[in-house]
């Protein structure tokens, strides 16, 4: 099962046009950090014991302790389309995803709002940060109580946590995969209400970096003009 999952994740099919990339990116962001992946059905959750919640919270505490990070990512959409780029995170509430060419997408969270921009079409979509899953994952402290944890699976080379909460993720679920030794985040998969997956893998990650606030600045005047 694990081999099939990794093979599916590594499959590379180029995106055909910016419309695909735009819809793929919106789905990934609005159910961000989205059911379980091809090998993990969202309706086939593992049995969760008391220790599972403790394990999940321990990992969440480690993840939230990292105040700044940057690195590269590769995103795989539900139709096999692929794109990549660089990301930047600064807690609390700040994030930027710069997609590389030919994708025209930009995603920026400045602590108050999240914008998804299409640089080719010159359009921006604006959302309150508090109304997106990013509000949970970019907070100073990630709270996985209140039944947010659907399941936890510990393996020798991977810890997989499935999260689901209608108040945060709607009808979507999110599967987070961590290194079992360092608790570092490796990838996440979002699954929407139509059971379509979007997977993001991160690599070349640096933590504790100095990031200028300008990285996360949103040009609200431009957003108002083109939103």
C-alpha positions in Angstrom: 0.0 0.0 0.0 2.8 2.4 0.9 4.7 1.7 -2.3 1.6 2.4 -4.4 1.0 5.6 -2.5 4.5 6.9 -3.1 4.4 5.9 -6.8 1.2 7.8 -7.2 2.7 10.8 -5.4 5.8 10.8 -7.6 3.8 10.6 -10.9 4.5 13.7 -12.9 2.1 14.9 -15.5 2.5 18.5 -16.7 -0.4 21.0 -16.2 -2.2 21.7 -19.5 -3.3 25.2 -19.0 -3.6 28.0 -16.4 -7.3 27.3 -15.8 -6.5 23.9 -14.4 -3.8 25.4 -12.2 -6.1 28.1 -11.0 -8.9 25.8 -9.9 -6.3 23.3 -8.4 -4.7 26.0 -6.4 -7.9 27.4 -5.0 -9.0 24.0 -3.9 -5.6 23.3 -2.2 -5.6 26.6 -0.4 -9.2 26.8 0.8 -8.8 23.3 2.3 -5.1 23.7 2.9 -2.6 21.8 5.1 -6.7 18.7 1.9 -8.9 12.4 1.9 -6.7 10.9 2.9 -4.4 10.2 -0.1 -4.9 7.5 -2.7 -4.1 4.8 -0.2 -6.0 6.3 2.8 -9.7 6.5 2.3 -11.4 9.4 4.3 -14.2 7.0 5.4 -11.8 4.3 6.5 -10.3 5.9 9.5 -8.0 4.0 11.8 -9.1 3.2 15.3 -8.1 6.2 17.5 -7.0 5.5 21.1 -6.1 7.9 23.8 -2.4 7.7 22.8 -3.2 8.8 19.2 -4.5 12.2 20.3 -1.4 12.7 22.4 0.9 11.8 19.5 -0.9 14.2 17.2 -0.7 17.0 19.7 3.0 16.4 20.4 3.7 16.7 16.7 1.5 19.8 16.4 3.4 21.4 19.3 6.7 20.8 17.5 5.3 22.1 14.2 3.9 25.3 15.8 7.2 25.9 17.6 8.8 26.6 14.3 8.1 30.3 13.9 9.6 30.8 10.5 10.4 28.5 7.6 11.0 28.5 3.9 11.6 25.9 1.2 10.4 24.5 -2.1 7.3 22.5 -2.9 5.7 20.3 -5.6 2.0 20.2 -5.9 0.0 17.3 -7.6 -3.6 18.0 -8.5 -6.5 15.5 -8.8 -6.1 15.2 -12.6 -2.4 14.5 -12.4 -1.3 18.0 -13.1 1.9 19.2 -11.4 3.4 22.5 -10.5 5.9 23.7 -7.9 7.6 26.7 -6.5 8.8 28.2 -3.2 7.0 28.9 0.1 7.5 31.1 3.1 5.9 30.9 6.5 6.0 33.2 9.5 3.9 32.7 12.6 1.4 33.8 13.4 -0.7 33.9 10.3 1.7 34.7 7.5 2.4 32.6 4.4 3.4 33.0 0.8 3.4 30.5 -2.1 5.1 31.5 -5.3 4.3 29.1 -8.1 7.0 28.8 -10.7 6.3 29.3 -14.4 4.1 28.5 -16.3 1.7 28.7 -13.4 0.6 32.3 -12.8 -0.6 31.7 -9.2 0.4 33.5 -6.0 -0.9 32.8 -2.5 -0.3 35.3 0.3 -1.5 35.5 3.9 -0.6 38.6 5.8 -2.1 37.7 9.2 -5.5 39.1 8.5 -6.5 37.9 5.0 -5.5 35.4 2.4 -5.4 36.4 -1.3 -5.1 34.0 -4.3 -3.8 35.8 -7.3 -3.6 34.9 -11.0 -0.7 37.0 -12.3 -1.6 36.2 -15.9 -5.3 37.2 -15.7 -4.6 40.0 -13.2 -7.2 38.8 -10.8 -7.3 38.4 -7.0 -9.6 36.5 -4.6 -9.6 37.7 -1.0 -10.7 35.7 2.0 -10.6 36.4 5.8 -7.8 34.3 7.2 -10.1 33.2 10.1 -12.4 31.6 7.6 -9.7 29.3 6.1 -7.9 26.2 7.5 -4.7 28.4 7.5 -6.0 30.0 10.7 -5.4 26.7 12.5 -2.1 25.7 10.9 -0.5 29.2 11.1 -1.5 29.9 14.7 1.1 30.2 17.4 -0.4 27.1 19.0 -2.1 24.3 17.1 -4.9 22.8 19.1 -6.0 19.3 17.9 -8.6 18.8 20.5 -12.4 18.8 20.0 -12.4 15.7 17.7 -10.3 17.3 15.0 -8.1 14.2 14.8 -9.8 11.5 12.8 -7.0 9.0 12.9 -3.3 8.5 13.6 -1.1 5.9 12.0 2.5 5.4 13.1 4.9 3.5 10.8 8.7 3.1 11.0 9.3 5.8 8.3 6.1 7.9 8.5 3.5 9.2 10.9 0.2 10.0 9.2 -2.5 12.2 10.8 -5.9 12.7 9.3 -7.8 15.8 10.4 -11.4 16.7 9.9 -13.6 19.4 11.4 -16.6 20.9 9.5 -16.1 24.2 11.2 -12.6 24.5 9.8 -12.3 22.2 6.8 -16.0 22.0 5.7 -16.6 18.6 3.9 -12.9 18.2 3.2 -10.2 16.3 5.2 -6.5 16.9 5.4 -3.8 14.2 5.8 -0.5 15.3 7.2 2.6 13.2 7.0 5.5 13.7 9.3 9.0 12.2 9.8 8.7 9.9 12.9 12.2 10.9 14.3 12.2 14.7 13.8 8.5 15.3 13.6 9.2 17.5 10.5 6.3 17.9 8.1 6.9 16.1 4.8 3.7 16.5 2.8 0.0 17.0 3.1 -3.0 15.9 1.1 -6.4 17.5 0.9 -9.5 15.7 -0.2 -12.6 17.6 -1.1 -16.2 16.7 -1.0 -15.9 15.0 -4.4 -13.1 12.8 -3.0 -10.5 14.5 -5.2 -7.0 14.8 -3.8 -4.4 17.6 -4.0 -1.0 16.7 -2.6 1.8 19.1 -1.6 5.3 17.8 -0.9 7.9 20.1 0.6 11.7 19.9 0.5 14.9 21.9 1.0 13.2 23.3 4.1 15.0 25.9 6.3 13.7 26.9 9.7 14.5 29.9 11.9 15.2 32.2 9.0 14.8 35.9 8.9 11.9 36.9 6.7 11.0 40.5 5.8 7.4 41.4 6.4 7.3 42.7 2.8 7.3 39.0 1.7 3.8 38.7 3.1 2.5 42.2 2.1 -0.8 42.3 0.2 -1.5 45.1 -2.2 -5.1 45.8 -1.1 -5.5 48.6 -3.6 -4.6 46.3 -6.5 -6.9 43.6 -5.0 -9.8 46.0 -4.8 -9.2 47.0 -8.4 -8.9 43.5 -9.8 -10.8 41.4 -7.3 
